[in-house]
Amino acid sequence: MSPSNVVPLAEPAPADTRAIPRGHLFVDQKLAVGRWLLKVKARLPHGHFGPWIETQKGLCRSLALQCMRLATGGRQDARQELAA
């Protein structure tokens, strides 16, 4: 459920979209998706990433979190490094 103060975003630019393969993802695919998601998240205003995830075909919140966690190695401080 999205917060009531979240303003809907316009359609993402082509650079903000990615085809997520269906079925099982290999570790290298999850790493690539995780790095991409961290960059997208860094550009979005606070509170917009969750609703944006819901608009992406083939991507759910749990998969997004799993990929981002893998990309950061589970380290919170690595998110800023990878988003740059």
Backbone hydrogen bonds in HBPLUS format (Angstrom, degrees):
<---DONOR---> <-ACCEPTOR-->    atom                        ^
c    i                          cat <-CA-CA->   ^        H-A-AA   ^      H-
h    n   atom  resd res      DA  || num        DHA   H-A  angle D-A-AA Bond
n    s   type  num  typ     dist DA aas  dist angle  dist       angle   num
A0006-VAL N   A0003-PRO O   3.34 MM   3  5.65 165.5  2.36 111.8 113.4     1
A0016-ASP N   A0013-ALA O   2.72 MM   3  5.25 150.9  1.81 119.5 129.3     2
A0017-THR N   A0014-PRO O   3.25 MM   3  5.42 165.3  2.27 109.4 111.3     3
A0029-GLN N   A0026-PHE O   3.02 MM   3  5.23 122.5  2.36 101.7 116.6     4
A0030-LYS N   A0026-PHE O   2.94 MM   4  6.30 156.9  1.99 155.3 162.6     5
A0031-LEU N   A0027-VAL O   2.87 MM   4  6.13 154.3  1.93 152.7 159.9     6
A0032-ALA N   A0028-ASP O   3.09 MM   4  6.26 159.7  2.14 140.0 144.9     7
A0033-VAL N   A0029-GLN O   2.93 MM   4  6.16 164.4  1.96 152.2 156.5     8
A0034-GLY N   A0030-LYS O   2.80 MM   4  5.88 158.2  1.85 145.6 152.5     9
A0035-ARG N   A0031-LEU O   2.92 MM   4  6.14 159.5  1.96 151.4 156.0    10
A0036-TRP N   A0032-ALA O   3.04 MM   4  6.21 160.1  2.08 146.7 152.4    11
A0037-LEU N   A0033-VAL O   2.83 MM   4  6.05 160.3  1.87 153.0 158.5    12
A0038-LEU N   A0034-GLY O   2.99 MM   4  6.18 155.3  2.05 146.6 152.8    13
A0039-LYS N   A0035-ARG O   3.16 MM   4  6.42 151.9  2.24 143.9 150.8    14
A0040-VAL N   A0036-TRP O   2.99 MM   4  6.31 159.0  2.03 151.4 157.4    15
A0041-LYS N   A0037-LEU O   2.79 MM   4  5.95 166.6  1.81 154.4 158.4    16
A0042-ALA N   A0038-LEU O   3.04 MM   4  6.14 151.3  2.13 139.7 146.6    17
A0043-ARG N   A0040-VAL O   3.06 MM   3  5.32 134.2  2.27 103.1 115.4    18
A0044-LEU N   A0040-VAL O   3.21 MM   4  6.48 133.6  2.43 147.0 159.7    19
A0044-LEU N   A0041-LYS O   3.29 MM   3  5.29 137.1  2.49  96.6 107.7    20
A0048-HIS N   A0045-PRO O   3.14 MM   3  5.77 156.1  2.20 144.4 142.8    21
A0052-TRP N   A0048-HIS O   3.03 MM   4  6.08 149.3  2.13 142.9 152.3    22
A0053-ILE N   A0049-PHE O   2.86 MM   4  6.12 154.1  1.93 155.3 161.6    23
A0054-GLU N   A0050-GLY O   3.25 MM   4  6.60 153.5  2.33 148.4 154.6    24
A0055-THR N   A0052-TRP O   3.00 MM   3  5.31 145.8  2.12 105.6 115.9    25
A0056-GLN N   A0053-ILE O   3.04 MM   3  5.39 160.1  2.08 112.9 119.3    26
A0059-LEU N   A0056-GLN O   3.39 MM   3  5.66 155.0  2.46 128.4 125.8    27
A0064-ALA N   A0060-CYS O   2.94 MM   4  6.16 162.1  1.97 156.9 162.7    28
A0065-LEU N   A0061-ARG O   2.92 MM   4  6.16 163.3  1.95 152.7 156.7    29
A0066-GLN N   A0062-SER O   2.95 MM   4  6.09 156.0  2.01 143.0 150.1    30
A0067-CYS N   A0063-LEU O   2.89 MM   4  6.09 163.2  1.92 153.2 157.1    31
A0068-MET N   A0064-ALA O   2.94 MM   4  6.13 162.9  1.97 152.0 156.9    32
A0069-ARG N   A0065-LEU O   2.87 MM   4  5.94 156.8  1.92 146.4 153.2    33
A0070-LEU N   A0066-GLN O   2.97 MM   4  6.15 154.1  2.04 144.9 151.9    34
A0071-ALA N   A0067-CYS O   2.91 MM   4  6.13 155.1  1.97 145.7 152.7    35
A0072-THR N   A0068-MET O   3.02 MM   4  6.22 141.9  2.17 143.4 152.5    36
A0073-GLY N   A0069-ARG O   3.00 MM   4  5.92 113.2  2.46 133.7 149.6    37
A0074-GLY N   A0069-ARG O   2.89 MM   5  4.90 136.0  2.08 149.5 153.0    38
A0073-GLY N   A0070-LEU O   3.19 MM   3  5.01 147.8  2.30  95.0 104.6    39
A0075-ARG N   A0072-THR O   3.20 MM   3  5.46 166.3  2.22 108.8 111.8    40
A0079-ARG N   A0076-GLN O   3.28 MM   3  5.84 159.3  2.32 112.8 118.3    41
A0082-LEU N   A0078-ALA O   2.99 MM   4  6.21 164.3  2.02 159.0 161.5    42
A0083-ALA N   A0079-ARG O   2.99 MM   4  6.01 144.1  2.12 142.9 152.8    43
